[in-house]
Amino acid sequence: MSLPDQEFDPDDNFDQAFQDEDDIDLDDAEALVWNLLTLINPGDEETALRQFSAYRDAAGEPDAGDQTIWFIKEVVDWTSGFYVDEKDSEALIDCLNQLAARYSIDIDWGGDPSDDEFLENTDVPALLNTAYDRLREHGYTLWNWSTGSDAYAGWTALSRDDEAMQQLASVMGIDLRRGSDTL
């Protein structure tokens, strides 16, 4: 498999990737997707490569335009990202627990997530806020992006890469916010 010509080393935290926005080729969607996948799969290039290959297969054309985020959603869901209905607290907990387990983190939800009463007394935004706080304690940031619907979607990345994530999302046209700032 070949990677896009425009690669950035995830170990340099994109220090030089966005120094001059005039140097960014906005038409190179594959390079942008590759950079996003390396950010949401820190230290796991194998998963990023697998997802990049699946993205290429799904997108078909090198420039997927407005559909890029939806192709990304499909290839990262439940591995490096989440997508849940606004009322599906249980699925969110399950998915975020799986994402956190990649980094050997157990999220303390402030109650028993298998208890029906706990689930009835919480909602997805509150759970996103809790997960955001718990992940930050371990050096990770939970992000969520606007789905334009009654669903929540996002991913995690190293907190040290927050600025790079925000810049990359801006260039890609993704309305991205911290998990504590639900849309």
N, C-alpha and C positions, 0 to 999 in steps of 0.2 A: 504494500500500500504506500502511496506517496502522499506526503503532507503538502499543504499549501506552500507556495514559494515564500510567502511572507510569514515567517515564524518568529515567535518571541519566546525567550527562555523564561519559563515560569519561576525559576529560581531567582531571577533578578527583580521580581515583583513588578515587572513592567516599568521599571524606572525610566527607561528610555523610549518606551513604546509610544508615549503620547506627548513627548516634549514639544513637538511641532505638529499641530493637527493638520497643517497643510500637507504633511508627508503621508497621511493616512489615505490609502486607496479605498474609498467608500464602496467601490464596485467589487471589492474582493471579499464577498460574504464568507467564503470558505475559511479564509485566514481569521476573520473575526470569530467565526464559530469555533475554530480550533482553539483560539485564545480563551474563549469562554469555557470550553470543555477542560482546558488545563487548569483554569482557576477553580472550577467546581469539583475537580478530581485531584486535589493536591497530593503529590507523591504517588499517584496511580496512573501512570502514562498508559498502561495496558487498557484500563477502562476508558480513558479518553480516546485512545485509538479505535477501540471497538465502537464507541458511540459516534466518533467522527465518520467511520465507515458506514454505520447505519444512517447517519444524517445524509451522507452523500447519496445513498441508495434511495432514501425517502424523498429528498429534495429534487433529485433528477437533474435539474438545471443548476449550473454554478451559482446563479443569483436567484434565490427563492423569493426575494422581495418581502412583502408583508407577511408571508407565510413562514419565514425563517424561525420565529419563536415557537410556532406550533410544531415544526419538525424537531426542534430542539427538545420541546416538551415530551414528544413521543419517545425520543431516544434516551432521555435521562430519567424518566418517570420511575420511581421506586428504587433507583440505583443511586442517582446523584441529585435527584429533584423530587418534587411532589406536586400533585394536582388533585385537589379534593373539592367536593361540593361545600358550600358555605355552612351546611348543617351537619356535615359528616365528621364530627369531632373524633369519633373512634378511628376512622381511616387516617385522619391526620396524625393522631398519636402513634398508630402503628407505623406509618411511613416515616415520621420523624425519628422514632426510636430506631428504625432500620438505618436511616441515614447517620444518626449519631453513633451507632454501633460500629460503623466503618472506622471511627476514630477512637473506639473503646470508651465512649461516653454513655453514661446512663442519665437520661433526663429525669429530674425530679419534678413531677407534674403538680406537686402540692396536694396530692390526693391519690387515691387508687383508680387508675384509668380503666380498670376492668369493672369498677363499681357503677351500676346504672345511675345511682343518685349523683355521683361525681359528674358523670357525663351530662346529666340533665341540668346541672347547675353551672355549666361552663359553655363556652362557644369557641368557634375556631379562632376569632381574633385574640381572645384571652389566652388560648393555648399557644398561638404563635408568639405572643409576647413572653410567655413563660419559657418557651423553647429558646427564643432569642437570648433572654437573660442567662439561661443555663449554658448555652453554647458559648457565649461571650466569655464566661468564666474559664473556658478551656481554649480560648484563642480562635474561635470560629464565629462567623457571622451568618445568621439566617437571613436570607433575602426573599422577598416576594415581589412578583411582577403582576401588573394589571392584566387580567384575562378578558376584561370587557364583559364579564358575565357574573353569575352568582357563584363563582368558584374561586379558590385560592390556589396559587401556584408559586413555586420558588425553588431555591436550592441553598446550599451552604458553601462557604469558602473560608479560607484563612482570614482572620481579622486584619492581618498585616497587608492584605490585598484589597482592603475596602476602597481605597481611592482608585485603584486600577479597575475594580469591578464597576464602580460608578461611571468612570470614563468610558469603559468598553460598552456598557449598557446604553449610554447616551449616544455613542457613535452608531450603535446597532438600532437605535430607535425603540429600545425597550424601556417602558415605564417601570423602573425598578426602585424598590424602597426596602429599607431594613425591615426585618420581620416584626419589629416592635411598632412599626408604622403601617398598619394594615390599610389597604386601599378602600 
